[in-house]
């Protein structure tokens, strides 16, 4: 058996934004919380709902439906915040609901289609097919470390 990391299946947390299913690497998920009161921040973009105090850490809250321009968000009993942690940066992503953890084989992941610059795909790492399901896999590192979330230019590692 090969030890190449590209040959190993990965687990993704599957969640909904409208009718579509998305996935984030399960290793970047710190916790899942119900949607709670968010403190608004003046002059923040619409998709940044504000901040929450998570056990003493001030965490920005990003509504992914608004960030990805998928229409207005409706908050109900299924709305959750996925707290993501990557390289010490923590954000809470508001999604319509979480479904399950999905194991995806590398052979089932296709590259992001090219849309000729019409659609911004910088936060999409690929499209996975799992049975009849199609998951849009998010590049959570690009999202968390992006200047429009952190307010700063990412520093090369």
matplotlib code that plots the C-alpha trace (Angstrom):
import matplotlib.pyplot as plt

x = [0.0, 1.3, 2.0, 1.3, -1.2, -3.1, -4.0, -5.7, -9.4, -10.3, -13.3, -15.4, -18.1, -21.0, -23.3, -26.1, -26.3, -29.7, -30.2, -26.5, -24.2, -20.7, -17.8, -14.9, -12.0, -13.1, -9.6, -10.3, -13.6, -13.2, -16.8, -20.4, -22.7, -26.3, -26.7, -26.5, -26.4, -23.7, -22.3, -22.3, -19.1, -19.5, -18.7, -18.2, -19.2, -22.7, -21.4, -19.5, -22.3, -20.1, -18.2, -18.9, -17.0, -16.0, -14.5, -12.5, -11.6, -13.2, -14.2, -15.5, -18.8, -19.1, -22.4, -21.3, -24.6, -24.0, -20.2, -20.8, -23.7, -26.3, -29.2, -30.5, -30.1, -33.0, -32.0, -34.1, -33.6, -31.4, -29.0, -25.6, -22.2, -19.2, -16.2, -13.2, -9.6, -6.6, -3.1, -4.3, -7.0, -10.5, -13.8, -17.4, -19.1, -22.9, -24.6, -28.1, -27.5, -25.0, -25.8, -23.0, -19.3, -18.5, -15.4, -14.2, -11.7, -9.2, -10.5, -13.9, -12.6, -12.6, -10.9, -13.0, -14.4, -13.2, -15.8, -13.5, -13.4, -17.2, -17.5, -15.0, -13.8, -10.8, -12.5, -13.4, -10.8, -12.8, -16.1, -16.6, -19.1, -20.2, -22.8, -25.6, -24.4, -22.2, -20.2, -18.6, -15.4, -14.2, -10.6, -11.1, -7.5, -8.0, -11.2, -10.0, -6.7, -8.2, -7.9, -11.6, -12.1, -9.0, -8.6, -4.9, -2.9, -2.0, 1.7, 3.4, 4.3]
y = [0.0, 3.5, 6.0, 9.0, 11.3, 11.7, 8.0, 8.3, 9.0, 12.2, 13.0, 16.1, 17.7, 18.0, 21.0, 22.8, 26.3, 26.4, 23.2, 22.6, 20.5, 21.7, 20.0, 21.2, 19.0, 17.5, 18.3, 22.0, 21.8, 22.7, 22.5, 22.8, 25.2, 26.4, 29.9, 32.3, 36.0, 37.8, 41.2, 43.4, 45.2, 48.7, 49.0, 45.2, 43.7, 42.2, 38.6, 39.3, 39.0, 40.2, 38.4, 35.9, 35.3, 31.7, 30.8, 34.1, 34.1, 36.7, 34.9, 36.5, 35.1, 34.8, 33.9, 31.6, 32.1, 35.8, 35.4, 33.3, 35.4, 32.6, 34.8, 36.1, 33.9, 32.7, 31.8, 29.0, 26.0, 24.2, 27.1, 26.3, 27.8, 25.6, 26.8, 26.4, 26.5, 26.6, 27.7, 29.4, 31.5, 30.8, 31.8, 30.7, 29.9, 30.2, 27.5, 26.4, 23.0, 20.2, 16.8, 14.3, 13.4, 11.9, 9.8, 10.8, 8.8, 10.9, 9.3, 10.8, 14.4, 16.4, 19.8, 22.9, 23.7, 26.9, 29.6, 32.1, 34.5, 34.9, 33.0, 33.4, 29.9, 30.7, 29.1, 25.9, 23.1, 20.6, 18.8, 15.3, 12.7, 10.3, 7.9, 10.2, 13.2, 16.0, 18.0, 21.3, 21.1, 24.4, 25.4, 26.5, 27.6, 30.1, 31.3, 31.7, 33.3, 35.6, 39.4, 39.9, 37.8, 38.6, 42.2, 41.5, 40.1, 36.4, 35.7, 32.9, 30.0]
z = [0.0, -0.9, 1.8, -0.6, 1.2, -2.1, -1.9, 1.5, 1.9, 3.7, 5.9, 5.3, 7.4, 5.0, 5.4, 3.5, 2.1, 0.4, -1.7, -2.2, 0.0, 0.8, 2.7, 4.9, 6.0, 9.4, 10.8, 10.5, 12.6, 16.2, 17.2, 16.0, 17.8, 17.5, 16.1, 18.9, 19.6, 17.6, 18.5, 15.4, 14.4, 12.8, 9.1, 8.7, 5.3, 5.3, 5.3, 8.6, 11.1, 13.9, 16.7, 19.5, 22.7, 22.6, 26.0, 26.1, 22.4, 20.2, 17.0, 13.8, 12.5, 8.7, 7.1, 4.2, 2.3, 2.2, 1.6, -1.4, -2.7, -2.4, -1.4, 1.9, 5.0, 7.1, 10.7, 12.2, 14.5, 11.9, 11.5, 13.0, 13.4, 12.5, 14.4, 12.2, 13.4, 11.1, 11.9, 15.0, 13.2, 14.3, 12.6, 13.0, 9.7, 9.7, 7.6, 7.0, 8.6, 9.1, 7.7, 8.4, 8.1, 4.7, 3.8, 0.3, -1.7, -3.8, -7.0, -6.3, -6.1, -9.3, -9.9, -9.7, -13.1, -14.9, -15.3, -17.1, -14.2, -14.1, -10.9, -8.0, -7.2, -5.0, -2.0, -3.7, -3.7, -5.7, -6.3, -4.7, -5.7, -3.1, -4.3, -5.6, -3.6, -4.9, -2.4, -3.1, -1.2, 0.4, 0.7, 4.2, 4.6, 1.7, 3.3, 6.9, 5.9, 3.2, 3.6, 3.4, 6.5, 8.6, 7.3, 6.5, 3.6, 4.2, 5.0, 3.1, 5.4]

ax = plt.figure().add_subplot(projection="3d")
ax.plot(x, y, z, "-o")
ax.set_aspect("equal")
plt.show()
